[in-house]
Amino acid sequence: MFAVEGALGSADRRSELAAATLGASRWQVFRHVTLPLVAPGVAAGAVLCFTRALGEFGATITFAGSLPGTTRTLPIASYLAMQTDPDEAIALALLLLVVSVAVLLMLRDRWLPGVRS
């Protein structure tokens, strides 16, 4: 998260404003200007997120176990589903991804004051 926050904070806003002035929609500005500007930060954040998730997964499954209805977290549920139903595991992983992207979009004003979502 800090890698993405740093990338968003250091991105030059003038490029986004210029694209918007030239008639680009919000989605086009995001897709063609903002995302390429922050792509290295997003990639670094994804790697850090993956390694952190592995660490959290290991600690949860080692110390709390996987007691159905008691300590079932979404990553553990996805892991267990992968052994029996890969489609369900993929759906759970996509759900985690959607929630993560939604949180990032909700926090965009924190990183880029003056931009309304």
All heavy atoms as an XYZ file, in Angstrom:
860
protein
N       0.820     -1.179      0.000
C       0.000      0.000      0.000
C       0.873      1.255      0.000
O       0.539      2.228     -0.653
C      -0.921     -0.019      1.209
C      -1.827      1.167      1.257
S      -3.130      0.932      2.418
C      -2.902      2.346      3.423
N       1.972      1.219      0.748
C       2.827      2.396      0.810
C       3.496      2.661     -0.534
O       3.727      3.818     -0.888
C       3.873      2.245      1.908
C       3.274      2.235      3.283
C       3.355      1.120      4.079
C       2.609      3.345      3.756
C       2.784      1.110      5.338
C       2.034      3.348      5.016
C       2.128      2.224      5.809
N       3.811      1.605     -1.274
C       4.420      1.799     -2.589
C       3.438      2.486     -3.533
O       3.807      3.397     -4.280
C       4.868      0.458     -3.169
N       2.180      2.078     -3.491
C       1.159      2.691     -4.350
C       0.877      4.115     -3.883
O       0.744      5.031     -4.695
C      -0.129      1.842     -4.351
C      -1.212      2.512     -5.166
C       0.151      0.449     -4.891
N       0.826      4.301     -2.570
C       0.585      5.648     -2.032
C       1.703      6.597     -2.437
O       1.455      7.732     -2.846
C       0.478      5.583     -0.512
C       0.155      6.904      0.126
C      -0.040      6.791      1.627
O       0.042      5.680      2.177
O      -0.263      7.846      2.249
N       2.936      6.133     -2.351
C       4.064      6.962     -2.758
C       4.031      7.282     -4.240
O       4.319      8.412     -4.649
N       3.662      6.295     -5.054
C       3.582      6.520     -6.495
C       2.480      7.512     -6.831
O       2.659      8.402     -7.676
C       3.347      5.199     -7.223
N       1.335      7.388     -6.173
C       0.235      8.324     -6.433
C       0.576      9.727     -5.940
O       0.231     10.721     -6.581
C      -1.048      7.834     -5.759
C      -1.762      6.687     -6.455
C      -2.888      6.151     -5.585
C      -2.309      7.118     -7.797
N       1.260      9.802     -4.812
C       1.629     11.105     -4.261
C       2.671     11.833     -5.095
O       2.676     13.065     -5.168
N       3.563     11.070     -5.723
C       4.626     11.712     -6.500
C       4.288     11.865     -7.982
O       5.069     12.443     -8.734
C       5.925     10.915     -6.356
O       5.776      9.641     -6.945
N       3.150     11.357     -8.420
C       2.764     11.474     -9.829
C       2.474     12.946    -10.167
O       1.910     13.682     -9.365
C       1.537     10.619    -10.111
N       2.879     13.340    -11.345
C       2.667     14.719    -11.798
C       1.210     14.890    -12.228
O       0.759     14.290    -13.202
C       3.611     15.021    -12.961
C       3.567     16.477    -13.374
O       2.940     17.284    -12.660
O       4.176     16.805    -14.409
N       0.480     15.693    -11.496
C      -0.946     15.899    -11.758
C      -1.201     16.718    -13.022
O      -2.280     16.693    -13.570
C      -1.578     16.623    -10.564
C      -1.418     15.908     -9.268
C      -2.575     15.029     -8.916
N      -3.804     15.768     -8.955
C      -4.835     15.428     -9.715
N      -4.786     14.369    -10.455
N      -5.937     16.134     -9.734
N      -0.204     17.423    -13.494
C      -0.403     18.275    -14.675
C      -0.746     17.448    -15.908
O      -1.516     17.898    -16.755
C       0.825     19.135    -14.924
C       1.046     20.176    -13.829
C       2.282     20.972    -14.063
N       3.442     20.079    -13.938
C       4.681     20.455    -14.123
N       4.953     21.697    -14.457
N       5.674     19.601    -13.989
N      -0.196     16.251    -16.009
C      -0.504     15.385    -17.156
C      -1.968     14.982    -17.143
O      -2.627     14.966    -18.188
C       0.371     14.133    -17.127
O       1.725     14.466    -17.148
N      -2.479     14.652    -15.951
C      -3.899     14.289    -15.844
C      -4.791     15.481    -16.187
O      -5.790     15.329    -16.894
C      -4.213     13.795    -14.431
C      -3.550     12.496    -14.078
C      -3.799     12.118    -12.634
O      -3.966     13.021    -11.786
O      -3.820     10.908    -12.360
N      -4.424     16.637    -15.676
C      -5.222     17.837    -15.954
C      -5.185     18.189    -17.438
O      -6.197     18.601    -18.012
C      -4.728     19.001    -15.109
C      -4.914     18.843    -13.594
C      -4.247     19.985    -12.845
C      -6.381     18.760    -13.257
N      -4.033     18.007    -18.077
C      -3.922     18.301    -19.511
C      -4.795     17.343    -20.311
O      -5.485     17.765    -21.250
C      -2.467     18.191    -19.958
N      -4.785     16.070    -19.945
C      -5.621     15.098    -20.665
C      -7.099     15.421    -20.481
O      -7.882     15.337    -21.431
C      -5.320     13.687    -20.160
N      -7.483     15.808    -19.266
C      -8.882     16.166    -19.019
C      -9.263     17.415    -19.797
O     -10.368     17.519    -20.338
C      -9.114     16.386    -17.525
N      -8.352     18.364    -19.901
C      -8.624     19.586    -20.649
C      -8.784     19.305    -22.138
O      -9.530     19.986    -22.825
C      -7.478     20.604    -20.484
O      -6.933     20.516    -19.198
C      -7.967     22.002    -20.665
N      -8.087     18.281    -22.618
C      -8.172     17.929    -24.035
C      -9.382     17.050    -24.353
O      -9.532     16.591    -25.473
C      -6.887     17.220    -24.471
C      -5.647     18.115    -24.464
C      -4.395     17.280    -24.686
C      -5.772     19.194    -25.522
N     -10.227     16.807    -23.339
C     -11.487     16.116    -23.593
C     -11.514     14.652    -23.215
O     -12.484     13.958    -23.525
N     -10.506     14.163    -22.552
C     -10.508     12.760    -22.137
C     -11.476     12.575    -20.973
O     -11.585     13.428    -20.100
C      -9.108     12.327    -21.715
N     -12.176     11.447    -20.984
C     -13.083     11.153    -19.880
C     -12.265     10.740    -18.657
O     -11.057     10.502    -18.745
C     -14.037     10.017    -20.266
O     -13.321      8.795    -20.380
N     -12.924     10.633    -17.509
C     -12.219     10.237    -16.283
C     -11.578      8.867    -16.450
O     -10.468      8.625    -16.004
C     -13.176     10.242    -15.098
C     -13.694     11.626    -14.770
C     -14.802     11.574    -13.737
N     -14.344     11.258    -12.418
C     -13.933     12.149    -11.526
N     -13.941     13.422    -11.856
N     -13.553     11.786    -10.331
N     -12.298      7.953    -17.085
C     -11.777      6.601    -17.300
C     -10.567      6.632    -18.233
O      -9.587      5.945    -18.019
C     -12.869      5.693    -17.837
C     -12.367      4.354    -18.261
C     -12.319      3.869    -19.523
C     -11.798      3.330    -17.436
N     -11.769      2.607    -19.536
C     -11.438      2.250    -18.252
C     -11.547      3.227    -16.068
C     -10.855      1.090    -17.773
C     -10.967      2.054    -15.591
C     -10.634      1.020    -16.438
N     -10.642      7.430    -19.287
C      -9.515      7.531    -20.218
C      -8.295      8.156    -19.537
O      -7.168      7.712    -19.767
C      -9.915      8.355    -21.450
C     -10.878      7.642    -22.370
C     -11.387      8.559    -23.473
O     -11.577      9.756    -23.256
N     -11.607      7.991    -24.645
N      -8.503      9.159    -18.716
C      -7.388      9.777    -17.985
C      -6.750      8.741    -17.074
O      -5.531      8.612    -17.017
C      -7.870     11.000    -17.176
C      -6.785     11.481    -16.221
C      -8.299     12.123    -18.102
N      -7.581      7.985    -16.375
C      -7.045      6.970    -15.472
C      -6.271      5.907    -16.246
O      -5.153      5.554    -15.898
C      -8.176      6.325    -14.663
C      -7.714      5.187    -13.808
C      -6.995      5.432    -12.643
C      -7.975      3.874    -14.173
C      -6.556      4.376    -11.856
C      -7.538      2.827    -13.390
C      -6.829      3.083    -12.225
N      -6.889      5.397    -17.318
C      -6.298      4.281    -18.061
C      -5.052      4.684    -18.854
O      -4.084      3.935    -18.917
C      -7.352      3.690    -19.008
C      -6.932      2.338    -19.554
C      -8.011      1.715    -20.387
N      -8.051      2.433    -21.663
C      -9.139      2.633    -22.370
N     -10.287      2.179    -21.968
N      -9.091      3.291    -23.513
N      -5.068      5.851    -19.459
C      -3.975      6.234    -20.361
C      -2.919      7.140    -19.725
O      -1.817      7.263    -20.276
C      -4.524      6.925    -21.609
C      -5.361      6.017    -22.465
N      -4.838      4.957    -23.153
C      -6.693      6.015    -22.710
C      -5.808      4.338    -23.808
N      -6.945      4.964    -23.549
N      -3.243      7.789    -18.608
C      -2.285      8.714    -18.002
C      -1.887      8.262    -16.588
O      -0.722      8.005    -16.319
C      -2.853     10.159    -17.965
C      -1.874     11.104    -17.310
C      -3.202     10.628    -19.360
N      -2.875      8.152    -15.699
C      -2.567      7.854    -14.295
C      -1.953      6.473    -14.122
O      -0.924      6.325    -13.456
C      -3.838      7.965    -13.441
O      -4.441      9.233    -13.663
C      -3.518      7.806    -11.973
N      -2.570      5.464    -14.696
C      -2.078      4.098    -14.506
C      -0.659      3.904    -15.034
O       0.177      3.335    -14.316
C      -3.051      3.099    -15.147
C      -2.933      1.664    -14.676
C      -3.031      1.557    -13.165
C      -4.007      0.815    -15.324
N      -0.320      4.392    -16.238
C       1.078      4.256    -16.661
C       2.061      5.034    -15.769
O       3.186      4.589    -15.566
C       1.086      4.828    -18.077
C      -0.301      4.631    -18.571
C      -1.169      4.835    -17.368
N       1.619      6.167    -15.206
C       2.497      6.932    -14.324
C       2.808      6.184    -13.030
O       3.916      6.252    -12.511
C       1.861      8.278    -13.968
C       1.946      9.381    -15.004
C       1.144     10.599    -14.540
C       3.389      9.777    -15.243
N       1.822      5.469    -12.505
C       2.003      4.805    -11.217
C       2.247      3.304    -11.356
O       2.319      2.603    -10.357
C       0.798      5.070    -10.288
C       0.647      6.548     -9.997
C      -0.473      4.485    -10.834
N       2.389      2.814    -12.573
C       2.564      1.368    -12.797
C       3.743      0.772    -12.023
O       3.592     -0.306    -11.427
C       2.688      1.071    -14.287
N       4.914      1.410    -11.976
C       6.000      0.816    -11.178
C       5.645      0.701     -9.693
O       5.962     -0.296     -9.051
C       7.171      1.777    -11.382
C       6.876      2.476    -12.664
C       5.389      2.582    -12.726
N       4.960      1.692     -9.155
C       4.536      1.634     -7.757
C       3.499      0.560     -7.524
O       3.503     -0.123     -6.496
N       2.585      0.394     -8.485
C       1.571     -0.654     -8.375
C       2.226     -2.033     -8.444
O       1.874     -2.939     -7.686
C       0.485     -0.488     -9.465
C      -0.450     -1.682     -9.508
C      -0.299      0.799     -9.235
N       3.200     -2.189     -9.326
C       3.912     -3.475     -9.421
C       4.659     -3.772     -8.124
O       4.609     -4.895     -7.606
C       4.871     -3.462    -10.604
N       5.349     -2.778     -7.587
C       6.058     -2.974     -6.320
C       5.075     -3.283     -5.201
O       5.317     -4.166     -4.365
C       6.874     -1.735     -5.981
N       3.953     -2.593     -5.181
C       2.928     -2.853     -4.177
C       2.348     -4.252     -4.296
O       2.068     -4.906     -3.288
N       2.182     -4.726     -5.530
C       1.650     -6.077     -5.734
C       2.620     -7.129     -5.204
O       2.209     -8.101     -4.562
C       1.368     -6.306     -7.212
N       3.910     -6.935     -5.460
C       4.920     -7.884     -4.964
C       4.949     -7.871     -3.441
O       4.955     -8.927     -2.788
C       6.308     -7.559     -5.551
C       7.394     -8.348     -4.849
C       6.324     -7.834     -7.041
N       4.945     -6.675     -2.849
C       4.945     -6.579     -1.394
C       3.670     -7.169     -0.795
O       3.703     -7.830      0.240
C       5.101     -5.120     -0.962
C       6.468     -4.498     -1.240
C       6.430     -3.001     -0.969
C       7.532     -5.175     -0.398
N       2.548     -6.940     -1.449
C       1.270     -7.488     -0.990
C       1.292     -9.008     -1.033
O       0.836     -9.676     -0.096
C       0.137     -6.940     -1.849
S      -1.473     -7.571     -1.402
N       1.823     -9.554     -2.106
C       1.892    -11.014     -2.239
C       2.759    -11.620     -1.144
O       2.361    -12.596     -0.500
C       2.437    -11.382     -3.623
C       2.597    -12.860     -3.819
C       1.487    -13.665     -4.009
C       3.851    -13.432     -3.815
C       1.632    -15.029     -4.184
C       4.005    -14.792     -3.990
C       2.888    -15.601     -4.176
N       3.925    -11.030     -0.897
C       4.798    -11.584      0.130
C       4.193    -11.430      1.517
O       4.297    -12.330      2.349
C       6.191    -10.931      0.090
O       6.054     -9.514      0.217
C       6.906    -11.249     -1.202
N       3.525    -10.331      1.754
C       2.856    -10.151      3.056
C       1.719    -11.149      3.218
O       1.511    -11.702      4.295
C       2.336     -8.718      3.151
C       1.440     -8.442      4.317
C       2.188     -7.771      5.424
N       1.383     -7.716      6.618
C       1.145     -6.613      7.272
N       1.630     -5.482      6.848
N       0.446     -6.648      8.378
N       0.970    -11.370      2.156
C      -0.136    -12.328      2.219
C       0.375    -13.732      2.521
O      -0.242    -14.473      3.284
C      -0.919    -12.321      0.917
N       1.511    -14.095      1.930
C       2.090    -15.404      2.229
C       2.465    -15.506      3.700
O       2.228    -16.532      4.344
C       3.317    -15.656      1.354
C       3.058    -16.053     -0.085
C       4.382    -16.235     -0.811
C       2.233    -17.306     -0.180
N       3.035    -14.450      4.236
C       3.412    -14.448      5.647
C       2.202    -14.540      6.559
O       2.194    -15.295      7.531
N       1.170    -13.772      6.254
C      -0.050    -13.806      7.062
C      -0.747    -15.157      6.948
O      -1.255    -15.687      7.930
C      -1.007    -12.694      6.627
C      -0.492    -11.302      6.877
C      -0.325    -10.979      8.348
O      -1.129    -11.467      9.169
O       0.631    -10.260      8.676
N      -0.753    -15.709      5.759
C      -1.379    -17.013      5.542
C      -0.680    -18.073      6.385
O      -1.318    -18.860      7.062
C      -1.318    -17.377      4.061
C      -1.799    -18.753      3.759
C      -3.151    -19.032      3.709
C      -0.906    -19.787      3.545
C      -3.598    -20.298      3.440
C      -1.343    -21.062      3.274
C      -2.698    -21.326      3.223
N       0.639    -18.060      6.345
C       1.400    -19.049      7.109
C       1.152    -18.931      8.604
O       0.971    -19.931      9.298
N       1.145    -17.700      9.113
C       0.904    -17.509     10.545
C      -0.506    -17.937     10.931
O      -0.700    -18.596     11.952
C       1.131    -16.040     10.905
N      -1.475    -17.601     10.115
C      -2.861    -17.958     10.435
C      -3.057    -19.458     10.431
O      -3.646    -20.023     11.356
C      -3.831    -17.303      9.426
O      -3.639    -15.901      9.451
C      -5.265    -17.607      9.770
N      -2.574    -20.119      9.401
C      -2.806    -21.559      9.306
C      -1.975    -22.334     10.334
O      -2.380    -23.385     10.814
C      -2.581    -22.085      7.882
C      -3.334    -23.384      7.681
C      -1.123    -22.289      7.578
C      -3.754    -23.644      6.276
N      -0.806    -21.773     10.729
C       0.040    -22.457     11.705
C      -0.478    -22.290     13.132
O      -0.591    -23.266     13.866
C       1.488    -21.917     11.625
O       1.974    -22.127     10.309
C       2.385    -22.617     12.620
N      -0.797    -21.072     13.523
C      -1.140    -20.816     14.916
C      -2.636    -20.896     15.205
O      -3.027    -21.317     16.283
C      -0.596    -19.460     15.357
C       0.903    -19.419     15.324
C       1.554    -18.637     14.394
C       1.644    -20.191     16.194
C       2.937    -18.606     14.353
C       3.023    -20.170     16.158
C       3.684    -19.377     15.237
N      -3.474    -20.489     14.292
C      -4.908    -20.528     14.532
C      -5.532    -21.789     13.961
O      -6.623    -22.180     14.348
C      -5.581    -19.303     13.925
N      -4.856    -22.412     13.017
C      -5.429    -23.594     12.383
C      -6.476    -23.206     11.379
O      -6.636    -22.045     11.028
N      -7.193    -24.175     10.941
C      -8.272    -23.925      9.991
C      -9.501    -24.675     10.473
O      -9.892    -25.692      9.920
C      -7.878    -24.379      8.587
O      -8.938    -24.137      7.701
N     -10.090    -24.192     11.528
C     -11.276    -24.822     12.093
C     -12.501    -24.268     11.389
O     -12.763    -23.069     11.458
C     -11.354    -24.549     13.596
C     -10.102    -24.942     14.404
C     -10.231    -24.462     15.829
C      -9.879    -26.429     14.337
N     -13.247    -25.096     10.678
C     -14.408    -24.602      9.929
C     -15.377    -23.830     10.828
O     -15.757    -24.298     11.895
C     -15.052    -25.873      9.380
C     -13.936    -26.875      9.356
C     -13.056    -26.530     10.515
N     -15.731    -22.643     10.397
C     -16.663    -21.813     11.139
C     -16.025    -21.031     12.271
O     -16.684    -20.228     12.915
N     -14.741    -21.250     12.534
C     -14.082    -20.563     13.641
C     -12.966    -19.645     13.156
O     -12.965    -18.459     13.443
C     -13.485    -21.593     14.630
O     -14.520    -22.474     15.041
C     -12.925    -20.901     15.852
N     -12.007    -20.193     12.435
C     -10.853    -19.401     12.008
C     -10.721    -19.339     10.497
O      -9.632    -19.160      9.990
C      -9.561    -19.992     12.591
O      -9.454    -21.342     12.168
C      -9.536    -19.901     14.084
N     -11.790    -19.503      9.786
C     -11.725    -19.515      8.328
C     -11.621    -18.097      7.803
O     -12.543    -17.304      7.925
C     -12.975    -20.208      7.772
C     -13.022    -20.386      6.271
C     -12.022    -21.368      5.723
N     -12.021    -22.649      6.332
C     -12.666    -23.717      5.902
N     -13.398    -23.640      4.837
N     -12.571    -24.864      6.528
N     -10.482    -17.771      7.231
C     -10.314    -16.488      6.565
C     -10.443    -16.722      5.059
O     -10.373    -17.864      4.589
C      -8.932    -15.883      6.882
O      -7.923    -16.764      6.403
C      -8.757    -15.645      8.369
N     -10.617    -15.662      4.309
C     -10.805    -15.807      2.867
C      -9.592    -16.428      2.176
O      -9.757    -17.294      1.311
C     -11.174    -14.464      2.250
C     -11.971    -14.501      0.954
C     -13.179    -15.412      1.047
C     -12.409    -13.111      0.580
N      -8.357    -16.049      2.527
C      -7.216    -16.721      1.898
C      -7.156    -18.219      2.217
O      -6.833    -19.024      1.350
C      -5.998    -15.994      2.482
C      -6.509    -14.652      2.837
C      -7.911    -14.879      3.296
N      -7.480    -18.587      3.453
C      -7.477    -20.015      3.800
C      -8.601    -20.731      3.076
O      -8.429    -21.857      2.579
C      -7.562    -20.209      5.327
C      -6.254    -19.754      5.962
C      -7.839    -21.664      5.676
C      -6.241    -19.796      7.467
N      -9.764    -20.108      2.975
C     -10.874    -20.715      2.242
C     -10.492    -20.921      0.774
O     -10.814    -21.950      0.176
C     -12.123    -19.855      2.355
N      -9.800    -19.936      0.202
C      -9.353    -20.064     -1.179
C      -8.350    -21.207     -1.318
O      -8.400    -21.982     -2.278
C      -8.734    -18.745     -1.639
O      -8.258    -18.849     -2.951
N      -7.437    -21.307     -0.362
C      -6.437    -22.385     -0.379
C      -7.109    -23.761     -0.297
O      -6.782    -24.675     -1.053
C      -5.469    -22.195      0.785
C      -4.538    -23.354      1.012
C      -3.477    -23.583      0.150
C      -4.715    -24.220      2.080
C      -2.614    -24.646      0.347
C      -3.871    -25.282      2.292
C      -2.825    -25.495      1.428
O      -1.984    -26.549      1.621
N      -8.059    -23.899      0.608
C      -8.747    -25.189      0.754
C      -9.616    -25.497     -0.458
O      -9.724    -26.656     -0.868
C      -9.578    -25.197      2.037
C      -8.767    -25.125      3.336
C      -9.694    -24.989      4.532
C      -7.860    -26.329      3.467
N     -10.216    -24.465     -1.042
C     -11.049    -24.672     -2.228
C     -10.208    -25.094     -3.423
O     -10.671    -25.847     -4.276
C     -11.836    -23.411     -2.555
N      -8.959    -24.637     -3.472
C      -8.080    -24.995     -4.585
C      -7.846    -26.505     -4.645
O      -7.652    -27.070     -5.714
C      -6.750    -24.253     -4.462
C      -5.829    -24.498     -5.633
S      -6.594    -24.065     -7.208
C      -5.798    -22.555     -7.547
N      -7.913    -27.168     -3.514
C      -7.699    -28.606     -3.475
C      -8.889    -29.393     -3.994
O      -8.730    -30.515     -4.466
C      -7.376    -29.034     -2.044
C      -6.100    -28.415     -1.541
C      -5.860    -28.684     -0.073
O      -6.660    -29.325      0.599
N      -4.734    -28.202      0.439
N     -10.091    -28.817     -3.896
C     -11.291    -29.553     -4.324
C     -11.991    -28.935     -5.526
O     -12.481    -29.650     -6.383
C     -12.299    -29.648     -3.159
O     -12.630    -28.334     -2.726
C     -11.712    -30.452     -2.012
N     -12.060    -27.592     -5.560
C     -12.795    -26.912     -6.630
C     -12.028    -25.669     -7.081
O     -12.200    -24.588     -6.512
C     -14.196    -26.526     -6.128
C     -15.064    -25.927     -7.218
O     -14.646    -25.947     -8.390
O     -16.168    -25.447     -6.890
N     -11.157    -25.800     -8.087
C     -10.348    -24.652     -8.526
C     -11.178    -23.445     -8.970
O     -10.754    -22.309     -8.779
C      -9.535    -25.210     -9.693
C      -9.491    -26.686     -9.460
C     -10.799    -27.020     -8.796
N     -12.353    -23.673     -9.541
C     -13.190    -22.548     -9.966
C     -13.639    -21.714     -8.764
O     -13.684    -20.487     -8.824
C     -14.409    -23.043    -10.742
C     -14.031    -23.594    -12.105
O     -12.967    -23.188    -12.627
O     -14.783    -24.430    -12.642
N     -13.979    -22.386     -7.677
C     -14.362    -21.665     -6.460
C     -13.172    -20.885     -5.904
O     -13.317    -19.752     -5.449
C     -14.884    -22.637     -5.404
C     -15.315    -21.961     -4.123
C     -15.747    -22.947     -3.055
O     -15.868    -24.159     -3.341
O     -15.965    -22.489     -1.911
N     -11.991    -21.474     -5.958
C     -10.787    -20.793     -5.471
C     -10.510    -19.545     -6.296
O     -10.150    -18.494     -5.745
C      -9.603    -21.747     -5.517
N     -10.696    -19.635     -7.587
C     -10.487    -18.472     -8.456
C     -11.511    -17.388     -8.138
O     -11.185    -16.201     -8.080
C     -10.535    -18.896     -9.940
C      -9.305    -19.740    -10.274
C     -10.620    -17.678    -10.846
C      -9.342    -20.387    -11.633
N     -12.758    -17.790     -7.907
C     -13.801    -16.819     -7.561
C     -13.469    -16.116     -6.240
O     -13.635    -14.894     -6.125
C     -15.154    -17.520     -7.463
N     -12.979    -16.859     -5.265
C     -12.601    -16.245     -3.987
C     -11.417    -15.299     -4.159
O     -11.384    -14.220     -3.565
C     -12.274    -17.331     -2.962
C     -13.463    -18.151     -2.458
C     -12.985    -19.327     -1.621
C     -14.425    -17.286     -1.681
N     -10.450    -15.685     -4.973
C      -9.301    -14.825     -5.223
C      -9.733    -13.539     -5.937
O      -9.248    -12.447     -5.624
C      -8.256    -15.566     -6.043
N     -10.657    -13.658     -6.882
C     -11.166    -12.467     -7.574
C     -11.941    -11.569     -6.619
O     -11.877    -10.341     -6.731
C     -12.032    -12.870     -8.762
C     -11.269    -13.435     -9.959
C     -12.242    -13.925    -11.033
C     -10.329    -12.401    -10.534
N     -12.659    -12.173     -5.680
C     -13.366    -11.385     -4.678
C     -12.379    -10.582     -3.839
O     -12.597     -9.390     -3.580
C     -14.202    -12.303     -3.778
C     -14.928    -11.625     -2.628
C     -15.971    -10.653     -3.158
C     -15.564    -12.663     -1.725
N     -11.294    -11.211     -3.437
C     -10.248    -10.488     -2.702
C      -9.681     -9.339     -3.526
O      -9.447     -8.243     -3.015
C      -9.119    -11.447     -2.322
C      -9.344    -12.322     -1.104
C      -8.245    -13.359     -0.993
C      -9.412    -11.483      0.144
N      -9.470     -9.580     -4.807
C      -8.943     -8.546     -5.689
C      -9.915     -7.378     -5.821
O      -9.511     -6.214     -5.752
C      -8.628     -9.147     -7.061
C      -8.044     -8.208     -8.093
C      -6.660     -7.753     -7.656
C      -7.978     -8.877     -9.443
N     -11.198     -7.669     -5.993
C     -12.209     -6.619     -6.136
C     -12.290     -5.774     -4.872
O     -12.352     -4.540     -4.930
C     -13.578     -7.235     -6.497
C     -14.702     -6.240     -6.333
C     -13.550     -7.783     -7.911
N     -12.260     -6.432     -3.716
C     -12.308     -5.688     -2.457
C     -11.077     -4.794     -2.328
O     -11.186     -3.627     -1.918
C     -12.424     -6.662     -1.264
C     -12.189     -5.951      0.053
C     -13.779     -7.344     -1.266
N      -9.911     -5.290     -2.696
C      -8.684     -4.500     -2.615
C      -8.748     -3.277     -3.519
O      -8.383     -2.164     -3.115
C      -7.479     -5.350     -2.997
O      -7.343     -6.430     -2.129
N      -9.208     -3.459     -4.739
C      -9.310     -2.336     -5.676
C     -10.350     -1.328     -5.180
O     -10.132     -0.114     -5.258
C      -9.652     -2.838     -7.098
C     -10.030     -1.693     -8.011
C      -8.482     -3.616     -7.666
N     -11.450     -1.806     -4.622
C     -12.473     -0.902     -4.088
C     -11.913     -0.057     -2.947
O     -12.167      1.148     -2.871
C     -13.687     -1.699     -3.620
N     -11.140     -0.672     -2.071
C     -10.529      0.078     -0.965
C      -9.565      1.126     -1.514
O      -9.549      2.277     -1.058
C      -9.826     -0.880      0.013
C      -8.942     -0.127      0.991
C     -10.861     -1.710      0.763
N      -8.761      0.757     -2.511
C      -7.836      1.724     -3.107
C      -8.584      2.899     -3.732
O      -8.169      4.053     -3.597
C      -6.962      1.047     -4.166
C      -5.797      0.235     -3.638
C      -5.112     -0.507     -4.776
C      -4.802      1.117     -2.921
N      -9.682      2.621     -4.411
C     -10.448      3.699     -5.031
C     -11.106      4.594     -3.988
O     -11.180      5.810     -4.166
C     -11.497      3.129     -5.980
C     -10.950      2.499     -7.259
C     -12.080      1.873     -8.074
C     -10.184      3.512     -8.087
N     -11.556      3.992     -2.881
C     -12.170      4.803     -1.819
C     -11.136      5.705     -1.148
O     -11.464      6.790     -0.680
C     -12.842      3.911     -0.779
C     -14.125      3.289     -1.269
S     -15.048      2.428      0.010
C     -13.872      1.254      0.619
N      -9.893      5.261     -1.091
C      -8.845      6.037     -0.434
C      -8.104      6.967     -1.389
O      -7.125      7.596     -1.008
C      -7.847      5.090      0.239
C      -8.400      4.265      1.396
C      -7.364      3.281      1.883
C      -8.861      5.168      2.524
N      -8.570      7.066     -2.618
C      -7.871      7.890     -3.613
C      -7.780      9.347     -3.192
O      -6.773     10.008     -3.405
C      -8.561      7.773     -4.965
C      -7.795      8.488     -6.046
C      -8.358      8.195     -7.408
N      -7.476      8.781     -8.408
C      -7.892      9.483     -9.437
N      -9.172      9.643     -9.630
N      -7.032      9.978    -10.289
N      -8.821      9.871     -2.544
C      -8.804     11.272     -2.107
C      -7.728     11.514     -1.058
O      -7.208     12.613     -0.940
C     -10.166     11.682     -1.544
C     -11.203     11.852     -2.633
O     -10.809     12.085     -3.790
O     -12.407     11.753     -2.332
N      -7.384     10.498     -0.311
C      -6.323     10.642      0.681
C      -4.982     10.870     -0.005
O      -4.153     11.629      0.472
C      -6.267      9.395      1.552
C      -5.151      9.417      2.545
C      -5.151      8.188      3.401
N      -3.963      8.193      4.217
C      -3.373      7.133      4.658
N      -3.874      5.957      4.380
N      -2.302      7.201      5.401
N      -4.765     10.176     -1.117
C      -3.506     10.276     -1.830
C      -3.456     11.463     -2.770
O      -2.417     12.073     -2.962
C      -3.231      9.012     -2.623
C      -3.049      7.807     -1.773
C      -2.237      7.689     -0.694
C      -3.687      6.555     -1.927
N      -2.342      6.438     -0.153
C      -3.223      5.720     -0.895
C      -4.615      6.049     -2.817
C      -3.636      4.410     -0.750
C      -5.038      4.754     -2.670
C      -4.553      3.944     -1.659
N      -4.583     11.749     -3.376
C      -4.635     12.840     -4.357
C      -5.717     13.834     -3.951
O      -6.817     13.789     -4.470
C      -4.923     12.280     -5.758
C      -3.896     11.327     -6.331
C      -4.400     10.718     -7.626
C      -2.576     12.038     -6.577
N      -5.427     14.719     -3.028
C      -6.446     15.696     -2.639
C      -6.809     16.576     -3.839
O      -5.973     16.895     -4.658
C      -5.781     16.519     -1.538
C      -4.393     16.014     -1.391
C      -4.181     14.888     -2.345
N      -8.052     16.912     -3.923
C      -8.514     17.741     -5.026
C      -9.112     16.932     -6.156
O      -9.741     17.471     -7.048
N      -8.944     15.608     -6.136
C      -9.543     14.747     -7.150
C     -10.777     14.110     -6.549
O     -10.714     13.511     -5.489
C      -8.551     13.641     -7.602
C      -9.228     12.677     -8.545
C      -7.335     14.253     -8.236
N     -11.885     14.257     -7.181
C     -13.128     13.665     -6.690
C     -13.403     12.393     -7.453
O     -13.378     12.352     -8.670
C     -14.319     14.624     -6.867
C     -14.202     15.825     -5.982
C     -14.493     15.426     -4.561
N     -14.131     16.520     -3.683
C     -13.587     16.333     -2.502
N     -13.320     15.132     -2.084
N     -13.295     17.343     -1.748
N     -13.682     11.307     -6.720
C     -13.966     10.009     -7.347
C     -15.370      9.953     -7.861
O     -16.261     10.539     -7.364
C     -13.777      8.881     -6.345
O     -12.521      8.967     -5.750
